[in-house]
Amino acid sequence: MAMFTARCPVCGRVELSAEQLRLVVRPSKSFYVFRCPNCDDSVRRPAGEKIVELLSDGGVASMKVAG
């Protein structure tokens, strides 16, 4: 199972599984979202091309949005 490190603005670095992340791919400004496993905050972080590729290859569910 792939594990990812992400940054929560409250808790700092957290470890997440692919199932805990969602990726939204847009022509501009893609992002990923997760609920922090420590503080339960909903977090949205920007995702450049490399992050999109890493998350996609790691099995993170994604949604493509036009515009």
PyMOL Python script that loads the backbone (N, CA, C, O; Angstrom):
from pymol import cmd

cmd.read_pdbstr("""\
ATOM      1  N   MET A   1       0.846  -1.176   0.000  1.00  0.00           N
ATOM      2  CA  MET A   1       0.000   0.000   0.000  1.00  0.00           C
ATOM      3  C   MET A   1       0.897   1.247   0.000  1.00  0.00           C
ATOM      4  O   MET A   1       1.814   1.363   0.813  1.00  0.00           O
ATOM      5  N   ALA A   2       0.622   2.156  -0.906  1.00  0.00           N
ATOM      6  CA  ALA A   2       1.391   3.393  -0.993  1.00  0.00           C
ATOM      7  C   ALA A   2       1.023   4.321   0.161  1.00  0.00           C
ATOM      8  O   ALA A   2      -0.147   4.460   0.520  1.00  0.00           O
ATOM      9  N   MET A   3       2.042   4.950   0.729  1.00  0.00           N
ATOM     10  CA  MET A   3       1.841   5.949   1.776  1.00  0.00           C
ATOM     11  C   MET A   3       2.433   7.263   1.288  1.00  0.00           C
ATOM     12  O   MET A   3       3.443   7.284   0.585  1.00  0.00           O
ATOM     13  N   PHE A   4       1.792   8.351   1.669  1.00  0.00           N
ATOM     14  CA  PHE A   4       2.198   9.675   1.245  1.00  0.00           C
ATOM     15  C   PHE A   4       2.361  10.568   2.470  1.00  0.00           C
ATOM     16  O   PHE A   4       1.677  10.393   3.478  1.00  0.00           O
ATOM     17  N   THR A   5       3.265  11.515   2.367  1.00  0.00           N
ATOM     18  CA  THR A   5       3.433  12.520   3.402  1.00  0.00           C
ATOM     19  C   THR A   5       2.839  13.821   2.877  1.00  0.00           C
ATOM     20  O   THR A   5       3.168  14.258   1.774  1.00  0.00           O
ATOM     21  N   ALA A   6       1.976  14.431   3.659  1.00  0.00           N
ATOM     22  CA  ALA A   6       1.363  15.703   3.289  1.00  0.00           C
ATOM     23  C   ALA A   6       1.480  16.647   4.473  1.00  0.00           C
ATOM     24  O   ALA A   6       1.849  16.239   5.574  1.00  0.00           O
ATOM     25  N   ARG A   7       1.162  17.913   4.236  1.00  0.00           N
ATOM     26  CA  ARG A   7       1.277  18.905   5.304  1.00  0.00           C
ATOM     27  C   ARG A   7      -0.091  19.426   5.703  1.00  0.00           C
ATOM     28  O   ARG A   7      -0.828  19.972   4.882  1.00  0.00           O
ATOM     29  N   CYS A   8      -0.418  19.251   6.963  1.00  0.00           N
ATOM     30  CA  CYS A   8      -1.614  19.841   7.554  1.00  0.00           C
ATOM     31  C   CYS A   8      -1.194  21.189   8.143  1.00  0.00           C
ATOM     32  O   CYS A   8      -0.167  21.257   8.819  1.00  0.00           O
ATOM     33  N   PRO A   9      -1.955  22.267   7.909  1.00  0.00           N
ATOM     34  CA  PRO A   9      -1.567  23.566   8.456  1.00  0.00           C
ATOM     35  C   PRO A   9      -1.609  23.621   9.985  1.00  0.00           C
ATOM     36  O   PRO A   9      -0.982  24.490  10.590  1.00  0.00           O
ATOM     37  N   VAL A  10      -2.336  22.706  10.603  1.00  0.00           N
ATOM     38  CA  VAL A  10      -2.430  22.678  12.068  1.00  0.00           C
ATOM     39  C   VAL A  10      -1.385  21.741  12.672  1.00  0.00           C
ATOM     40  O   VAL A  10      -0.699  22.101  13.628  1.00  0.00           O
ATOM     41  N   CYS A  11      -1.269  20.539  12.108  1.00  0.00           N
ATOM     42  CA  CYS A  11      -0.441  19.483  12.704  1.00  0.00           C
ATOM     43  C   CYS A  11       0.949  19.344  12.097  1.00  0.00           C
ATOM     44  O   CYS A  11       1.822  18.720  12.700  1.00  0.00           O
ATOM     45  N   GLY A  12       1.169  19.905  10.933  1.00  0.00           N
ATOM     46  CA  GLY A  12       2.440  19.692  10.249  1.00  0.00           C
ATOM     47  C   GLY A  12       2.362  18.454   9.366  1.00  0.00           C
ATOM     48  O   GLY A  12       1.319  18.169   8.777  1.00  0.00           O
ATOM     49  N   ARG A  13       3.451  17.729   9.279  1.00  0.00           N
ATOM     50  CA  ARG A  13       3.504  16.561   8.392  1.00  0.00           C
ATOM     51  C   ARG A  13       2.664  15.408   8.930  1.00  0.00           C
ATOM     52  O   ARG A  13       2.703  15.084  10.117  1.00  0.00           O
ATOM     53  N   VAL A  14       1.907  14.802   8.028  1.00  0.00           N
ATOM     54  CA  VAL A  14       1.102  13.634   8.379  1.00  0.00           C
ATOM     55  C   VAL A  14       1.288  12.572   7.303  1.00  0.00           C
ATOM     56  O   VAL A  14       1.562  12.887   6.146  1.00  0.00           O
ATOM     57  N   GLU A  15       1.138  11.320   7.695  1.00  0.00           N
ATOM     58  CA  GLU A  15       1.227  10.189   6.776  1.00  0.00           C
ATOM     59  C   GLU A  15      -0.188   9.778   6.383  1.00  0.00           C
ATOM     60  O   GLU A  15      -1.069   9.640   7.231  1.00  0.00           O
ATOM     61  N   LEU A  16      -0.389   9.582   5.072  1.00  0.00           N
ATOM     62  CA  LEU A  16      -1.713   9.236   4.555  1.00  0.00           C
ATOM     63  C   LEU A  16      -1.609   8.102   3.559  1.00  0.00           C
ATOM     64  O   LEU A  16      -0.628   7.992   2.824  1.00  0.00           O
ATOM     65  N   SER A  17      -2.623   7.265   3.541  1.00  0.00           N
ATOM     66  CA  SER A  17      -2.705   6.221   2.520  1.00  0.00           C
ATOM     67  C   SER A  17      -3.388   6.802   1.285  1.00  0.00           C
ATOM     68  O   SER A  17      -3.987   7.875   1.349  1.00  0.00           O
ATOM     69  N   ALA A  18      -3.298   6.099   0.177  1.00  0.00           N
ATOM     70  CA  ALA A  18      -3.946   6.546  -1.059  1.00  0.00           C
ATOM     71  C   ALA A  18      -5.449   6.705  -0.853  1.00  0.00           C
ATOM     72  O   ALA A  18      -6.060   7.587  -1.456  1.00  0.00           O
ATOM     73  N   GLU A  19      -6.048   5.878  -0.020  1.00  0.00           N
ATOM     74  CA  GLU A  19      -7.483   5.938   0.227  1.00  0.00           C
ATOM     75  C   GLU A  19      -7.894   7.188   0.997  1.00  0.00           C
ATOM     76  O   GLU A  19      -9.059   7.584   0.950  1.00  0.00           O
ATOM     77  N   GLN A  20      -6.970   7.803   1.694  1.00  0.00           N
ATOM     78  CA  GLN A  20      -7.276   8.999   2.483  1.00  0.00           C
ATOM     79  C   GLN A  20      -7.160  10.290   1.671  1.00  0.00           C
ATOM     80  O   GLN A  20      -7.484  11.366   2.174  1.00  0.00           O
ATOM     81  N   LEU A  21      -6.708  10.195   0.439  1.00  0.00           N
ATOM     82  CA  LEU A  21      -6.491  11.361  -0.415  1.00  0.00           C
ATOM     83  C   LEU A  21      -7.450  11.353  -1.594  1.00  0.00           C
ATOM     84  O   LEU A  21      -7.869  10.289  -2.050  1.00  0.00           O
ATOM     85  N   ARG A  22      -7.796  12.531  -2.086  1.00  0.00           N
ATOM     86  CA  ARG A  22      -8.568  12.697  -3.323  1.00  0.00           C
ATOM     87  C   ARG A  22      -7.857  13.758  -4.147  1.00  0.00           C
ATOM     88  O   ARG A  22      -7.416  14.779  -3.619  1.00  0.00           O
ATOM     89  N   LEU A  23      -7.752  13.509  -5.443  1.00  0.00           N
ATOM     90  CA  LEU A  23      -7.049  14.404  -6.354  1.00  0.00           C
ATOM     91  C   LEU A  23      -8.037  15.001  -7.335  1.00  0.00           C
ATOM     92  O   LEU A  23      -8.825  14.275  -7.941  1.00  0.00           O
ATOM     93  N   VAL A  24      -8.007  16.308  -7.498  1.00  0.00           N
ATOM     94  CA  VAL A  24      -8.846  17.001  -8.479  1.00  0.00           C
ATOM     95  C   VAL A  24      -7.913  17.589  -9.524  1.00  0.00           C
ATOM     96  O   VAL A  24      -7.090  18.456  -9.229  1.00  0.00           O
ATOM     97  N   VAL A  25      -8.058  17.095 -10.766  1.00  0.00           N
ATOM     98  CA  VAL A  25      -7.178  17.506 -11.857  1.00  0.00           C
ATOM     99  C   VAL A  25      -7.923  18.492 -12.735  1.00  0.00           C
ATOM    100  O   VAL A  25      -8.977  18.184 -13.291  1.00  0.00           O
ATOM    101  N   ARG A  26      -7.351  19.693 -12.849  1.00  0.00           N
ATOM    102  CA  ARG A  26      -7.936  20.759 -13.665  1.00  0.00           C
ATOM    103  C   ARG A  26      -6.868  21.239 -14.641  1.00  0.00           C
ATOM    104  O   ARG A  26      -5.676  21.071 -14.381  1.00  0.00           O
ATOM    105  N   PRO A  27      -7.281  21.839 -15.771  1.00  0.00           N
ATOM    106  CA  PRO A  27      -6.287  22.356 -16.714  1.00  0.00           C
ATOM    107  C   PRO A  27      -5.324  23.348 -16.044  1.00  0.00           C
ATOM    108  O   PRO A  27      -4.156  23.444 -16.420  1.00  0.00           O
ATOM    109  N   SER A  28      -5.825  24.068 -15.063  1.00  0.00           N
ATOM    110  CA  SER A  28      -4.959  24.945 -14.273  1.00  0.00           C
ATOM    111  C   SER A  28      -5.307  24.741 -12.803  1.00  0.00           C
ATOM    112  O   SER A  28      -6.473  24.558 -12.455  1.00  0.00           O
ATOM    113  N   LYS A  29      -4.310  24.774 -11.962  1.00  0.00           N
ATOM    114  CA  LYS A  29      -4.502  24.696 -10.513  1.00  0.00           C
ATOM    115  C   LYS A  29      -5.170  23.415 -10.026  1.00  0.00           C
ATOM    116  O   LYS A  29      -6.243  23.462  -9.423  1.00  0.00           O
ATOM    117  N   SER A  30      -4.545  22.283 -10.285  1.00  0.00           N
ATOM    118  CA  SER A  30      -4.995  21.018  -9.705  1.00  0.00           C
ATOM    119  C   SER A  30      -4.716  21.048  -8.204  1.00  0.00           C
ATOM    120  O   SER A  30      -3.889  21.829  -7.734  1.00  0.00           O
ATOM    121  N   PHE A  31      -5.413  20.191  -7.457  1.00  0.00           N
ATOM    122  CA  PHE A  31      -5.207  20.143  -6.014  1.00  0.00           C
ATOM    123  C   PHE A  31      -5.576  18.769  -5.480  1.00  0.00           C
ATOM    124  O   PHE A  31      -6.233  17.977  -6.157  1.00  0.00           O
ATOM    125  N   TYR A  32      -5.140  18.499  -4.251  1.00  0.00           N
ATOM    126  CA  TYR A  32      -5.557  17.282  -3.564  1.00  0.00           C
ATOM    127  C   TYR A  32      -6.152  17.678  -2.224  1.00  0.00           C
ATOM    128  O   TYR A  32      -5.828  18.723  -1.659  1.00  0.00           O
ATOM    129  N   VAL A  33      -7.028  16.819  -1.734  1.00  0.00           N
ATOM    130  CA  VAL A  33      -7.698  17.081  -0.459  1.00  0.00           C
ATOM    131  C   VAL A  33      -7.595  15.850   0.434  1.00  0.00           C
ATOM    132  O   VAL A  33      -7.496  14.718  -0.040  1.00  0.00           O
ATOM    133  N   PHE A  34      -7.623  16.104   1.732  1.00  0.00           N
ATOM    134  CA  PHE A  34      -7.635  15.017   2.703  1.00  0.00           C
ATOM    135  C   PHE A  34      -8.169  15.537   4.029  1.00  0.00           C
ATOM    136  O   PHE A  34      -8.189  16.742   4.278  1.00  0.00           O
ATOM    137  N   ARG A  35      -8.594  14.625   4.861  1.00  0.00           N
ATOM    138  CA  ARG A  35      -8.988  14.963   6.228  1.00  0.00           C
ATOM    139  C   ARG A  35      -7.823  14.528   7.105  1.00  0.00           C
ATOM    140  O   ARG A  35      -7.417  13.366   7.086  1.00  0.00           O
ATOM    141  N   CYS A  36      -7.294  15.464   7.866  1.00  0.00           N
ATOM    142  CA  CYS A  36      -6.131  15.183   8.698  1.00  0.00           C
ATOM    143  C   CYS A  36      -6.459  14.081   9.712  1.00  0.00           C
ATOM    144  O   CYS A  36      -7.451  14.171  10.435  1.00  0.00           O
ATOM    145  N   PRO A  37      -5.621  13.048   9.759  1.00  0.00           N
ATOM    146  CA  PRO A  37      -5.889  11.962  10.705  1.00  0.00           C
ATOM    147  C   PRO A  37      -5.653  12.355  12.161  1.00  0.00           C
ATOM    148  O   PRO A  37      -6.087  11.646  13.068  1.00  0.00           O
ATOM    149  N   ASN A  38      -4.974  13.473  12.393  1.00  0.00           N
ATOM    150  CA  ASN A  38      -4.695  13.910  13.771  1.00  0.00           C
ATOM    151  C   ASN A  38      -5.738  14.883  14.308  1.00  0.00           C
ATOM    152  O   ASN A  38      -6.270  14.690  15.401  1.00  0.00           O
ATOM    153  N   CYS A  39      -6.029  15.935  13.533  1.00  0.00           N
ATOM    154  CA  CYS A  39      -6.930  16.984  14.045  1.00  0.00           C
ATOM    155  C   CYS A  39      -8.302  16.978  13.360  1.00  0.00           C
ATOM    156  O   CYS A  39      -9.191  17.726  13.767  1.00  0.00           O
ATOM    157  N   ASP A  40      -8.483  16.159  12.342  1.00  0.00           N
ATOM    158  CA  ASP A  40      -9.747  15.987  11.619  1.00  0.00           C
ATOM    159  C   ASP A  40     -10.131  17.197  10.762  1.00  0.00           C
ATOM    160  O   ASP A  40     -11.265  17.275  10.289  1.00  0.00           O
ATOM    161  N   ASP A  41      -9.204  18.143  10.555  1.00  0.00           N
ATOM    162  CA  ASP A  41      -9.476  19.268   9.659  1.00  0.00           C
ATOM    163  C   ASP A  41      -9.479  18.797   8.213  1.00  0.00           C
ATOM    164  O   ASP A  41      -8.761  17.863   7.854  1.00  0.00           O
ATOM    165  N   SER A  42     -10.280  19.438   7.396  1.00  0.00           N
ATOM    166  CA  SER A  42     -10.265  19.200   5.956  1.00  0.00           C
ATOM    167  C   SER A  42      -9.181  20.096   5.358  1.00  0.00           C
ATOM    168  O   SER A  42      -9.157  21.302   5.601  1.00  0.00           O
ATOM    169  N   VAL A  43      -8.285  19.496   4.577  1.00  0.00           N
ATOM    170  CA  VAL A  43      -7.135  20.215   4.041  1.00  0.00           C
ATOM    171  C   VAL A  43      -7.146  20.145   2.522  1.00  0.00           C
ATOM    172  O   VAL A  43      -7.392  19.089   1.940  1.00  0.00           O
ATOM    173  N   ARG A  44      -6.876  21.277   1.890  1.00  0.00           N
ATOM    174  CA  ARG A  44      -6.756  21.353   0.432  1.00  0.00           C
ATOM    175  C   ARG A  44      -5.381  21.916   0.108  1.00  0.00           C
ATOM    176  O   ARG A  44      -5.007  22.982   0.596  1.00  0.00           O
ATOM    177  N   ARG A  45      -4.628  21.190  -0.721  1.00  0.00           N
ATOM    178  CA  ARG A  45      -3.270  21.593  -1.068  1.00  0.00           C
ATOM    179  C   ARG A  45      -3.116  21.634  -2.588  1.00  0.00           C
ATOM    180  O   ARG A  45      -3.713  20.812  -3.283  1.00  0.00           O
ATOM    181  N   PRO A  46      -2.330  22.571  -3.118  1.00  0.00           N
ATOM    182  CA  PRO A  46      -2.114  22.632  -4.561  1.00  0.00           C
ATOM    183  C   PRO A  46      -1.303  21.426  -5.035  1.00  0.00           C
ATOM    184  O   PRO A  46      -0.507  20.862  -4.285  1.00  0.00           O
ATOM    185  N   ALA A  47      -1.521  21.045  -6.295  1.00  0.00           N
ATOM    186  CA  ALA A  47      -0.803  19.904  -6.865  1.00  0.00           C
ATOM    187  C   ALA A  47      -0.300  20.262  -8.259  1.00  0.00           C
ATOM    188  O   ALA A  47      -1.082  20.377  -9.203  1.00  0.00           O
ATOM    189  N   GLY A  48       1.003  20.436  -8.374  1.00  0.00           N
ATOM    190  CA  GLY A  48       1.614  20.656  -9.670  1.00  0.00           C
ATOM    191  C   GLY A  48       1.655  19.355 -10.464  1.00  0.00           C
ATOM    192  O   GLY A  48       1.190  18.316  -9.994  1.00  0.00           O
ATOM    193  N   GLU A  49       2.208  19.419 -11.654  1.00  0.00           N
ATOM    194  CA  GLU A  49       2.237  18.252 -12.537  1.00  0.00           C
ATOM    195  C   GLU A  49       2.919  17.050 -11.900  1.00  0.00           C
ATOM    196  O   GLU A  49       2.435  15.926 -12.031  1.00  0.00           O
ATOM    197  N   LYS A  50       4.029  17.268 -11.218  1.00  0.00           N
ATOM    198  CA  LYS A  50       4.759  16.154 -10.593  1.00  0.00           C
ATOM    199  C   LYS A  50       3.935  15.515  -9.483  1.00  0.00           C
ATOM    200  O   LYS A  50       3.894  14.289  -9.377  1.00  0.00           O
ATOM    201  N   ILE A  51       3.283  16.319  -8.659  1.00  0.00           N
ATOM    202  CA  ILE A  51       2.445  15.781  -7.581  1.00  0.00           C
ATOM    203  C   ILE A  51       1.266  15.009  -8.164  1.00  0.00           C
ATOM    204  O   ILE A  51       0.930  13.931  -7.673  1.00  0.00           O
ATOM    205  N   VAL A  52       0.635  15.549  -9.205  1.00  0.00           N
ATOM    206  CA  VAL A  52      -0.473  14.845  -9.862  1.00  0.00           C
ATOM    207  C   VAL A  52      -0.006  13.473 -10.341  1.00  0.00           C
ATOM    208  O   VAL A  52      -0.701  12.475 -10.150  1.00  0.00           O
ATOM    209  N   GLU A  53       1.160  13.427 -10.958  1.00  0.00           N
ATOM    210  CA  GLU A  53       1.696  12.160 -11.466  1.00  0.00           C
ATOM    211  C   GLU A  53       1.988  11.182 -10.331  1.00  0.00           C
ATOM    212  O   GLU A  53       1.632  10.007 -10.421  1.00  0.00           O
ATOM    213  N   LEU A  54       2.631  11.656  -9.266  1.00  0.00           N
ATOM    214  CA  LEU A  54       2.954  10.784  -8.136  1.00  0.00           C
ATOM    215  C   LEU A  54       1.700  10.229  -7.461  1.00  0.00           C
ATOM    216  O   LEU A  54       1.627   9.037  -7.161  1.00  0.00           O
ATOM    217  N   LEU A  55       0.720  11.093  -7.226  1.00  0.00           N
ATOM    218  CA  LEU A  55      -0.510  10.639  -6.581  1.00  0.00           C
ATOM    219  C   LEU A  55      -1.282   9.675  -7.475  1.00  0.00           C
ATOM    220  O   LEU A  55      -1.795   8.661  -7.002  1.00  0.00           O
ATOM    221  N   SER A  56      -1.362   9.986  -8.744  1.00  0.00           N
ATOM    222  CA  SER A  56      -2.072   9.106  -9.689  1.00  0.00           C
ATOM    223  C   SER A  56      -1.402   7.744  -9.758  1.00  0.00           C
ATOM    224  O   SER A  56      -2.067   6.711  -9.689  1.00  0.00           O
ATOM    225  N   ASP A  57      -0.077   7.747  -9.896  1.00  0.00           N
ATOM    226  CA  ASP A  57       0.667   6.486  -9.961  1.00  0.00           C
ATOM    227  C   ASP A  57       0.565   5.698  -8.663  1.00  0.00           C
ATOM    228  O   ASP A  57       0.685   4.473  -8.665  1.00  0.00           O
ATOM    229  N   GLY A  58       0.341   6.402  -7.549  1.00  0.00           N
ATOM    230  CA  GLY A  58       0.237   5.753  -6.245  1.00  0.00           C
ATOM    231  C   GLY A  58      -1.158   5.250  -5.907  1.00  0.00           C
ATOM    232  O   GLY A  58      -1.382   4.733  -4.813  1.00  0.00           O
ATOM    233  N   GLY A  59      -2.103   5.398  -6.841  1.00  0.00           N
ATOM    234  CA  GLY A  59      -3.442   4.864  -6.636  1.00  0.00           C
ATOM    235  C   GLY A  59      -4.446   5.787  -5.997  1.00  0.00           C
ATOM    236  O   GLY A  59      -5.509   5.337  -5.570  1.00  0.00           O
ATOM    237  N   VAL A  60      -4.136   7.089  -5.919  1.00  0.00           N
ATOM    238  CA  VAL A  60      -5.086   8.048  -5.343  1.00  0.00           C
ATOM    239  C   VAL A  60      -6.233   8.265  -6.322  1.00  0.00           C
ATOM    240  O   VAL A  60      -6.002   8.486  -7.510  1.00  0.00           O
ATOM    241  N   ALA A  61      -7.450   8.204  -5.836  1.00  0.00           N
ATOM    242  CA  ALA A  61      -8.627   8.435  -6.670  1.00  0.00           C
ATOM    243  C   ALA A  61      -8.605   9.870  -7.179  1.00  0.00           C
ATOM    244  O   ALA A  61      -8.328  10.803  -6.425  1.00  0.00           O
ATOM    245  N   SER A  62      -8.899  10.037  -8.466  1.00  0.00           N
ATOM    246  CA  SER A  62      -8.868  11.378  -9.040  1.00  0.00           C
ATOM    247  C   SER A  62     -10.144  11.690  -9.802  1.00  0.00           C
ATOM    248  O   SER A  62     -10.872  10.802 -10.245  1.00  0.00           O
ATOM    249  N   MET A  63     -10.379  12.970  -9.933  1.00  0.00           N
ATOM    250  CA  MET A  63     -11.531  13.466 -10.677  1.00  0.00           C
ATOM    251  C   MET A  63     -11.015  14.563 -11.596  1.00  0.00           C
ATOM    252  O   MET A  63     -10.351  15.494 -11.143  1.00  0.00           O
ATOM    253  N   LYS A  64     -11.318  14.457 -12.884  1.00  0.00           N
ATOM    254  CA  LYS A  64     -10.923  15.482 -13.836  1.00  0.00           C
ATOM    255  C   LYS A  64     -12.064  16.465 -14.000  1.00  0.00           C
ATOM    256  O   LYS A  64     -13.216  16.083 -14.204  1.00  0.00           O
ATOM    257  N   VAL A  65     -11.715  17.751 -13.905  1.00  0.00           N
ATOM    258  CA  VAL A  65     -12.705  18.824 -13.994  1.00  0.00           C
ATOM    259  C   VAL A  65     -12.318  19.750 -15.128  1.00  0.00           C
ATOM    260  O   VAL A  65     -11.167  20.178 -15.217  1.00  0.00           O
ATOM    261  N   ALA A  66     -13.260  20.062 -15.986  1.00  0.00           N
ATOM    262  CA  ALA A  66     -12.993  20.999 -17.071  1.00  0.00           C
ATOM    263  C   ALA A  66     -12.994  22.415 -16.533  1.00  0.00           C
ATOM    264  O   ALA A  66     -13.775  22.759 -15.645  1.00  0.00           O
ATOM    265  N   GLY A  67     -12.109  23.232 -17.082  1.00  0.00           N
ATOM    266  CA  GLY A  67     -12.092  24.661 -16.728  1.00  0.00           C
ATOM    267  C   GLY A  67     -11.430  24.982 -15.505  1.00  0.00           C
ATOM    268  O   GLY A  67     -11.365  26.151 -15.127  1.00  0.00           O
TER     269      GLY A  67
END
""", "prot")
cmd.dss("prot")
cmd.show_as("cartoon", "prot")
cmd.util.cbc("prot")
cmd.orient("prot")
